[in-house]
Amino acid sequence: MAKGWESKSAEALAGVFEVRRNAPASNVPDPATLNSIRQKESILLSRTRIVTELKATQNPRYRDLLNRTLADLDAKLSAL
């Protein structure tokens, strides 16, 4: 690696950060929207895990529990 390469890279990187710092924050959603997105992603992730476990289980009582949990997650998802 050449000696001057690292300093040039650091200068270019500092320029990029300076541009980002001065950029308007118009693309940043408000906290309520972020919270709603996080809740939806959390419910979808839980739903994916429940569906995967539902495919793998053979115990009828556990399958019933998973089906009720899946229905509850779908209700929460539709409420959002």
Residue pairs with C-beta under 8 A, 6 or more apart in sequence:
29 37
36 80
39 80
40 77
40 80
43 73
43 76
43 77
43 80
44 77
46 73
47 70
47 73
47 74
47 77
50 66
50 69
50 70
50 73
51 70
53 66
54 63
54 66
54 67
54 70
57 63
57 66
